[in-house]
């Protein structure tokens, strides 16, 4: 019931009104909303990021959304990593199917986190948890999350900042698609670098 209520409330109009009401608090409302995405999965990332850009402007909206998302992901990652040695997680991790999944995550950790972080919708909590349980090193996780979220937030902020422009000229979305494709290529290069470093 709570999930349905959140989904029905989290419209662009309601979020815009909420951010404007608390505008006196500076960047905190925009950062808080994106931070909570890691703990409340139903929150619509693309809507929140787009509204941040509309309320705070393209660059400040981008910055606040990016800070909130990265901080939320790092917090959940560090919490799960700290408790992953608990006997419950150890028993869960010993299952054959889980072991097979963990081996895959360890081999493809940077690419797994980076590419899924670029998506405006996705199982972010699961990504953070899987990376933590697989004992992905903190620095590569941070770089993968920070890079992937920066690309996603910039693309969504760019569209959300001036939505009417893209409604009139939808072909300009090709630039956003090109930017995402280029970012994917960069992620593969980064993954090759980290794989080489860890060998």
Secondary structure as GFF3:
##gff-version 3
##sequence-region A 1 199
A	DSSP	alpha_helix	2	9	.	.	.	ID=ss1
A	DSSP	alpha_helix	12	21	.	.	.	ID=ss2
A	DSSP	three_ten_helix	23	25	.	.	.	ID=ss3
A	DSSP	alpha_helix	28	35	.	.	.	ID=ss4
A	DSSP	three_ten_helix	36	38	.	.	.	ID=ss5
A	DSSP	alpha_helix	45	56	.	.	.	ID=ss6
A	DSSP	alpha_helix	58	83	.	.	.	ID=ss7
A	DSSP	alpha_helix	87	93	.	.	.	ID=ss8
A	DSSP	alpha_helix	96	107	.	.	.	ID=ss9
A	DSSP	alpha_helix	109	117	.	.	.	ID=ss10
A	DSSP	alpha_helix	124	133	.	.	.	ID=ss11
A	DSSP	alpha_helix	138	161	.	.	.	ID=ss12
A	DSSP	alpha_helix	163	168	.	.	.	ID=ss13
A	DSSP	three_ten_helix	170	172	.	.	.	ID=ss14
A	DSSP	alpha_helix	173	198	.	.	.	ID=ss15
###
